Amino acid sequence: MWSLWFAIVVGCCVTRAVHADDSRRPRGELASADTVIAVEAGEHAPRLTLLKARGATAWTNQADETLPERLEVHGAAQPLVWRLDRSASHFESHEIQLVYLADSPRLRLTWLWRARAAHGPIEHTILIQNLSHDSVWLPLQPSIRFDWQIDRQAALERFWVEKGADAPSAVGTHLDALRDGDTWQGSSSSYARPTPNQPREMIPYVLIEEPGGARQGWYVGIESSARTRITLQRNGASLRGEAGLNPVPGPYRTRLPPGGTFTTPTIFLGAFAGGPDGAGNIVRRWVRAVLNNPRTLRDPSYPLMVNNSWGSGMAVNETLAHRMIVESAQLGLEMFHLDAGWFRDVGDWQADPAKFPHGIASVADFAHRHGLKFGLWVDWTQAGTSTEPRALNVEDPAIRDWLIADPPAGWKHHEPFKGITIDLGVPAAKVWAARELERIVSNYRLDMLEHDGYLVAQGSSRVDHPAAPPDPATLRIYEDSGYLWVDGSNSTDVSDHAAKAYYEIYRQLRVRHPALLLEVCNDGGRMVDFGSAAHGDYFSITDAYDPLSNRRAFYDASFVLPPAMLESYVANWPAPRIENFRYLLRSGMLGWFSLMQDTGQWSPAQRTEARVQFALYKSALRPLIREADVYHVAERPDGVNWDGIEYYSARLRRGVLYAFRGSAPDQPTHRFRMLGLKPGSRYRLRFQDQGAAANRMLAGDSLMQEGVEVTLSLPLSSELIFIEEVRSP
């Protein structure tokens, strides 16, 4: 029997279950310090009944969860009838689990909610286990469906952020009115390819707010690198939507063998006040607490300052690598990252003997002797034409079966590091990849592994892989962006299998190498998502490396992801004056900093300035990047007008304002209104470049209402204004 009621409080998480005398529908609540949800267990389907921020008006859901109504067994459709298993369902301090059973065929569905941190959103997953002796085909099961009851006249806004794939667009961050009759869809995949006249892919997260006043609302995000989507439809008093796997192209289906379990992508759902920055500061803290690797976060040198060899492209060799390592140590950088150009051929991840006659481990040892960590680029799911032993050769019969499609006759890779992707969802391919990565990490003595290129397959022409076979009538195989692509009815299922295999490979690698850092690149910003955030340590957020692109990509991604995870590559850019050079460096110092230049070409003044800025990053900026709240205190960068980002940590009682002047010749002064301060406190402001004469003391309410005025005489220059709360005597 369900108890009349109970409540358990552990930390800031609360679970409450009730069973009223006049109802047979068990109900419960799960809460963090920020978000409260309530659920109800119907006899045939569960329901998320409400979502709210503590002390705020609740969002009420009008619809039961839609469980699979039918599936396919032996080629025939089979209707399903679900019933609540009360004995297996439970409400615990950090978890609600409602279990439903179907008898023909025998299936078990677990509807799971978890609060894994004292603060932040609540996670939700659906698991479907096949208890029968037959393989079954499941239709699409969204991770969550909702139908919020809303005021017909209420103003609502929708907020979402683009990936910085390739190069950030002119928009990047979207805050739009959500009007009656509006329908919207945002999608994400394992390799975003911006297409003309098509919406760009999103970081899989959307926020709905009531504009004005407290700017409160709710948000949902998806923890998956597979093909996913979020939909919204406003109609009268209803706001419907869903989040989870993307059914397009379709029709979607997935095979569930006897004893197998299908797991929907986990979503997280939360409530907030304070607009996108208010929600973002909750989500970023939660990502650090729940998704990020605790060992990485304990290292006070995270995020690192890196020197990357890609400034010389594929021309890198042992001599250049040694010179860059020596220069990196002299400048105060902390890791040397050997990018593409070191290997024999695509799919043949051995050192090119002409470029690296002593091998890659000797370069790692040289870096370690100079006090640096060593990182390596590998596009490890790409097969090529190398006939060397252990290479991924597309003509090898065993490996050919792992490919997403057979190569065209006479196929050769067009770029020196792009081949044909293997499907990690194939067990043999997964085993090979795990062994190859273990060899690379161990033999080459890596401190960091970067994966690049098209890693997680999102389509396959194969009929004998674990994912569903494609419909031949809609199958399309073509070349684009240097890769072979497959679009078909099975694309989402292929991507889901491959993403889960990728996660498992990296989980195993972490167990064996707990200190290993993992960079998620994917051609710069194409796989920026919360699933990767749970398995990697930082993202390359764009494949464009100029100051404006770096600041745009950071501005966008920092709304939802911790700044320490957001890597900017700083490439050559015209900097005739030291102020321009400082502006270039600081545009890449908002999060993880990776230099991509030949520092041997720097002038003595630039080398001196770089040492100063790198030391400042490590001593004053990095502690804030690691934990401070982020506030977008100016419009998105356009390169012409001023832009800026504020960090402030209530725990440290200090912060910093990054101020950037654009190219406009008639804008020497700008006023930034600060956020996140205490109105009644006083703050000491220290201008890094302008010296003591510019320093001042201002009240918190003045800084937030009137702002701080910053003057820079030169276009394309910058300033750092450090903020420190003055303690009362």
N, C-alpha and C positions, 0 to 999 in steps of 0.2 A: 504494500500500500504506500501511496505517497503521503508524506507527513502533511499536517495542516499547513504549516509554514516553517521555514527555517532560513536563517541568514548566517553566512560565514564571512568574516572580515579578515583578510590576510594582507598586511601592508595597506595599500590603497585600493585593492581589488575586492569587490563584493559580489557574492552570488546569493540570490534570494529565490526560493521556490515556494509557491503557494498552491493549495488545492482547496478551492472554495467548496462549500457544501452543495451548492446548486450547479456545479459544473464538473464534468469529467475530463476537462482539458488542463493538464498540468501546465503551470506557468512559472517563469523564472526570469531573473535579471542578472546581468553580468556588467560590471562597471570597473573602469579605471578612474584615475583622478580627473580625467577630462571627459570621458564618454560613458554613457549608460545605454545599454540595449535591453529590451525585454523580448522574450520569446514565448511561444505557446505551442504545446504539443497536441495537435488534433489527432483524431483516430486514424486518418488516412494521409495527413500531410502536416508538417510543422509550419509555423509562421513567425517571422520577425515582426513583432507588433509595434515597437517604437524604438526611436533613436533620439537621443538628446544629449546636449552638453549639460553638465551639472548646473542646476539653477536656471536653465533656459527652457523655452517652450519645446515640447516634444514634436518630432515628425512621426506621424502615425501611418503605419503601413496597412493597406486595405485588402491585401491578397495573401492567400496561402502560398507557400513554396510550391512550385510545379515540379513534381517528381516525374521521372520517366513514365509515360503512359503505355508504352509498348516497346518491344525490341524484336530482333530477328533471331530465330533459331532454325537451323537447317533450311534457310531460304524462305521461311514463312514468318509472317508477322505474328507476334504473340502479345496480347494485352496483359498489362500488369495491374495488380491490385495490391496496394501497400497497406500495412496495418502497423500500428505503433507497438513496439516491444517495450513495455513498461519496465520489465525487470532489468533490461540491458541499458536503459536510459538513465542518466544521472545528472545532477547539478552539484558541482564542486566549487571550491574556492576560486579557481582560475579557469574553470571549464564548464561548459554545458554540452552534453552529448545526448542527442535524441536518435534512437535507433528505430528503423522501420524495416519490416520483412515482407517479401513477396514469396508466394508458395510455388508458382508455376511460371517460369523456372524459379528455383530457390535462389533468392538474392537477399543481401543484407545491405541496407543503406544507412550510413552514419552521417548525421547532420551536426557538425561540430563547430563550436564557438570557443575561442581561447583568448584570455587576457594574459599576455606573456610579460608585461611590464606594468609597473605601478602607474605610469602615465602613458597616454597615447591611445591609438585605436584598438579595436577588437578584431581579431582574425577569424575568418570563416572558411571552412573547407567541407566538401561533400565527398565521401568515399563510398563506392559501390563495389561490393564483393560478390563474386560468382560462387555460390555454394553448390551449384549443380554439376553434373558430369559432362555437360555439353558446352562448347564455345558459343558465345552469344555476341550479337552486334548491338551496341548501344547507340542511340541517337545522341545528339548534342544535349549536354546537361550544363546550363550556365552555372557559374559559381554562385551567383546571387541574382534574384529577380526582386524588384520592389515596385510598389505602387503607392507613393506617398499621397496622403490627402492634403491638399493645399487650398489656400484662399484664392478664389478665382481672380481677385483684383490685386493680389500681392505681386510686388516687383521682385524678380529673381534674376541672378546673374550666374553665368557658367564660366569657370576658369579652367584652362588647361595649358600645357606647355609642350612645345615641339621638341623633338630630338634635334641635336645640332649636327645631324648626319651630313657628311660632305662639307657643307658650310652653313652656318645659321642663316635663316631667311630674314627678310626685312621685318617680319612680324615677331615670330618666336614665342611670345607669351600672349595668350588670348583671354580677354575678359569681356564677355558679350552678354547682352540682355537675353534672357530666356523667356520668350513671349508665348502666349497662348497659341497653340497650333504648331509650335516649333518642333522639329525632329532633328536629332543630331547623333552622329556616330564618330568616335575616335578609335583608331586602330594602332596596334604595335606589332612588330615582328622581330625576328632574330637578325634581320639585316635590312634596315630602312634604306630604300632607294628613292630619293626625291624625284618625282615625276612631274613634268610640266602640266599645269592645269589640274593637278590632283592634290587633295589635302595632304600635308606632310604628316608623317607618323608622330604619335604622341609618346612621351613618357607615360606609361599606363596609369593615369591618375586624373580624376576630375573632381572639381569642387563646385558646390552650389551654395550661394550665399544670398542673404537678404541685404541689399545695399542700404547704406545709411545707418546711423546709430551704431550698434555694436558690431555690425557686419558679421552676423553669425550664420551658421549653416552646417553643412555636412560634406564629407569627402569620401571617396572610395578609390582604392588602388589595387593593382593586380601584381602578385609576386610570381611572375613567369616571364621567360624569354621566348615562349612559343608565340604563335599567331593568336593575338587576343584582341578584344574590342570592349568598349563601353558604349552603351546607347542611352539616349534620353528622349522622352516624348512628353510634351506638356499639352494637356487637353482638358480645358475646363478646370474642375477641382482635382485633377489627377496629374501627378508627375510619375510616369512609368519609366522603367529602364532595367538594364541588366548589365552584368560584367562577367567576363570569363573568356573561354575560347571563342575564336572567331569562326562562325559557320560558313563564311565566304572565302574561297569558292567551296561549293558543296555539291550535293548534300553531304553533310558531315556524318560519319559513323566511325566507331572504333571497336576493335575486336577485344573481347574479354574472355580469356581462356578459363577452363575450370580451375578454381582456386585463386584466380587472379583478382586484383583490385584495381579499379580505375579511380584516380584521384583528380578532382577538379583543381585548377590553379587556385591557390589560396588567395583570398582577397582580404584587405583590411578596410574597416569602416569606422569612421570617427566623426565627432562633432567638435565645433570650434567657435570662437569669437575672434574678432580682430582682422578679418579679411584674409587674403592669401598669405600674408606674412604671419598672421596669428596661427593659421593652420600649419604653415610650413615649419614654424619653430617647434610645434608639437611633433610633426612627422619626422623632422630631422633628428630630434632627440630619441624618438622611438626607433628609427633605423639604426642609430648607434647602439641602443640598448638591446635590440632584438635580432637584427639582421647581420650587423657587422661582426667581424671576427674579434672576440675579446682580447686575444693575444696581440693582435695588431694595434688595437686601441691603447693597450698598456704601454706600448713603446713610445716614450716621449719625443722621439725623432720623427714620428708619423704626423703629418705627411712629409716625405723627404724632398730634398732639393736634388735634382738629377741633371746629368749631362748626357744627352742622347746623340748617337752617331748619325742620325738620319739627315742632319744638315749636310752631310757629304753623300747621302743617298747610297746606292749600291757600290760606290767606290771605296767603302771602308775596307781596311786591311789591318794587319797586326801592328804595323808601325804607327798608323794613325790612331788606333785604339790606345796604344801605350802613351802617345803624346797627349791625347785627350784625358787620360786618367791622371797623368802628372798635373796637367793644367787644372783639372777638376779639384784635385786636392789643394792646389795653391789658392784657388778661388774660394774654398770653403764649401764646395758641393759635397754631397754625401753618397751618391750612387752613380756608377757609370752604366749606361744602358746601351748595349750593343744591339742595334736595330737590324733590319733586313740587309742582306748582302754578305753574310758570313758563311752561308751554306753552299753545298755543291749544286743543288738543283731543287726545284719544287718537289716536295714529298721526300726529299733525301736530306734529312736533318743532321748531316755530318759536316764538319768544317771543310771549307774549300781549301785544299792544301796549298794552292798558289797564293792565297791571301793570308791564310793563318797556318803557316807550316808547323807551328808548335801546338796547334789545337786550341779549342775554346777554353779548356780548363786552365791553361797557362795564362790566358788573359784574365780569367777570374782571379787566379792567384796573384797576378800583378796588381789588380785593383785592391784586393784584400791587404796586400803589403803596404799600400798607400792609404789605408784607412777607409776605403770605400766599399760599399756593397756593390754587387754585380748583378745586372739584369740582362735578360736575353729575349729577343723577339722570335716567335715561332708561329707559323701559320699551319698548325699541326693536323688539320683535317683536310688539307689539300693534297690531292694526288697528281703526279706528273708523269713524265716519260723516262725518268732515270732508271737504268737497268742495274744499278748497284745493289748489292745485297741489302736487305731490310728496307729498301725504299718503297714508298707507295707508288707503284707503277700501274697506270691505268690498263696496261696490256696483260698484267698478271691475272690469270683466271680467278684466283681466290679474291684478290682485291677488287677486280672489276665488278664482282657481285655486290660489293659494299657501296659502289658509286650510286649517286642519285639517278644517273642515266648513263647509257653507253656513250662513249665519246663519238663524235662524227668521224667518218673515215679520214685518216691522215691528220687527226687532231694534234695540234701543238699549242702549248700555252703562249699567249700573246704578251704577257707581262712576266717579269722574272720571279714573281712570287705568288702568282694566281694560277690555280689548277682546277681540278674538278673535285667537288666536295664529296666526302664519304658520309654515309648516314650513320651517325653514332647510335641510332636506335637499333641497329643490327648488332646482336651480342658479340659476334666475332670482331667487328670493327671497334666496339667499345673496349674489348679486352686488349686489342692491339694498341689503341690510343693510350690506355692506362699504362701499359708496359713501356711504350715509347716515351711518355712524359716522365716516368720514373727514371728511365735511362738518362734523359736529357738533364733533369734536375740534379740527379746524383753525380753523373760523370762530369758534367760541366760546372758543378759546384755553384749552383744558382742561389741567389738571395731573392730574386724576382723573376717570374715568368710572365711574359706578355703574350696573349693570344690575339691574333689579328685576322683579317679577312672574313670570309663567309664560313663561320664555324658551325652553327646549328642549322642543319638542313631544314628548309621549309617547303619541301615538295620532292616527290620521287616518282619515277616511272615504273618502279618495280612492283611486281605482284606477289613476291615471296618474302618481303620484309615484314617485321612485326606490325607496322602500321597498316592501315587499310590500303588495298590496291586502288589505283586511280580508275576513273571512268574513262575508257579509251575515247569516247566521243568528245570529251572536253579537255583531254590532255594536250598540253602545249610545252614543247621543249625548244629552247632558244638560247642564244648567247647575248649577254649584256654586261657592261661594266667589267669585262675581262673574265666573267664566270659563265658556266653553263647553268641554266635555270630550268626548273620544272614547275609549271602551274597546273594544278589539277584538283579534282574533288577531294583528294586525300591530303592536301597541303597542310592543313591545320593539324591533322593527326600525326603526320610525319614530324612536324616541328615539335609537337608535344612529346613524342617519344625521344627525339634527339635532345631536346632541352633537358629532360629528366636524366638521360644518360650523361650529358655534360656535367650536370650537378653532381651526380654520383662519382664521376671520375675525379672531380675537384675535391669532393669530400674525402675520398680515399687518399688523395695526394696530400691534403692538409694533415691527415692523421700521421702519415709517415714523415712529413716535413712541416711541423707546426709553425715554424718561423718564416716560412716561404711567403713572400708577397705575390699577389696575383693581379695583373693589370688586364682590364677588359677594354680592348681597343676596337676590333671589328671595323677597320677602315675609318676610325675616328667618329664616335658618337652614334653608331648605327644600332647598338644593342644596349642602350642605356635604359635599364628597367630594374625593378625591385627584386626579381629573381636573381639577376646577376649581382645585385648589391649584397645578396645573402651568400654569395659564393666567391666573390672577388673583393679586392681591397680598394680599387680605384678605377675610374673610367677615363679614357680619352674621350672628351666630350665634343670634339669637332675635328674635322680633317683640314681646317683652314687655320693658319698659325699667325696671322697678323694681329696687332693689338685690338682692333675693333671686333674681329671675329671671336677672339678669346674672351673679351668682356661680354659680348652678346651671349655666347654659349654659356658662360658662367651665370650671367643674370638669369637666364631661363632655368637651367638645371638646378640652381641653388634655391628655387622655390620649393623643391621637394626632396632634394638629396643633400647629405652633409657636405659642406665645402671641402673637407679633407679628401673626399672621394673624387673631386672634380679636377682633372688634370688639364692644364693648358701647355701646349708646346709653343715655345717662344723661338720663332725663326728670324732670319735676317729681315730687316725693315729699315728704311732710310731714317737715320738718326743723326743729323748734322750737328746738333748741340747736345750737351750732356743732359739737359732737361728732357729732350726727346728720347734719349737713351734710357733715362730713368722711367719715363712714361711707358716705354716698350717693356721693360722688365716688370714693372708693377702691374701692367695689364695681365701678366701671367702669374702674378703672386697672390691672387685672390684665394686660391686653393692650393692644390698640388702643383708644384712648379717643375717643369722639364725644359731645360735649355736645349736648343737644337741649332747651334751656331758653331762656327769655327772661331773659338776664342783667341786663337793665335793671330787673327786679323784685327783684334781690338786694339785701340790706342791705349797708351799708358793711363790716360784719364779715365777711359771706360773700364779698364781693369780695376782701377782703384775704386771707382763708383760701384762696380759690381760687387766687390768684396764688402763694401759698406751695406749695400742693399741685402745681400745674402745673410750677413750677420744680423741685420735688423729683422729679417724674416724669421730666423731661428730664435732670436731672443724675445721679440715683442709681438710679431704677427702670428707665428705658429700656435702659441697657446690659445689665441682667440679663434683661429681657424678650427682648432680641434674641438672647441666646446661652446663658443659664444652663439647667441642668437643672431640671426641675419635679418637685416631690414633693407628693403629696396627703396632708398630714400630719394630717388630721382627716376626720370623716365628711362626706358630701355635705351642703351647706347645707340647713337646713330652716327657717331664720328664727327658730327658738326657741333652739336650742343654739349653742354656739361652732362656728365653722368656720375653716379657714385653709389657705393655700397657701404653700409654701416654694420659693424660687428659690435655687440655689447653683451658682456657676461655679468649677470647679477651676482653670481658667486665670486668672481674675481673683482667685481666693482670697477671694471674698466672696459674700454673698448677702443675702436678705431674707426675713423671715416676715411675711406679711399675716395679721393676727389680727382676727377679727370676732366680737363678742359678739352673741348673739341677743336675743330679747325676754324670755326667762325672767328674772324678777326675783330669783331666788335663786341665780344662777350668776355671781358677780363675778369668779371666778378659774378659769383653765383652764391645764393643762399640755400643751404640744406637744412630742412627741418628734421631734427633727430627724433628717434623713436625708442621706446623701451626704457626710458629713464624715469627716475622718481621726481615728480614735480616739485616736491619740497626740499630736495637735496641740491647741493652746489657741486659743480664739476670743474675740474682744472683741465684746460685744453692746451695741448702742446703741439705746435706745428713743426713737423720734422725738418722741413727744408728752410723755412723762413726765419727760424731762430727765435730767441727769447722775446724779441720785440713784438712778435705776433701773438705770443701766448696770452691767455686770458682766463678769467674765472667767470662762469655764468651759472645761473640757476637752471634747474631741470625744466621748469615750466617755460622759461624763456627759450631754451634750446629746442623744445618740442613745439612751441607756438610760433616763435619768430625765427628760430634757426640760427645757424652759424654762417657768417659770411666768409667766403674764401676768394682770394684774389690771386690770379696767376697772370703774369705779364705776357707769357708766350703761349700761342696755340699749341696743341698736342703736348701738353705738359701735365704734371700731376702733383698732388700733395697728400701727405698722410697726416691726419689730425688725431692725436691720441687723446682719449677721454678718460678721466679718472675721477671717481666720486671722492669728494673731500669728506673725510670722517669727522664727525662732530667731536669736539674735545671732551 
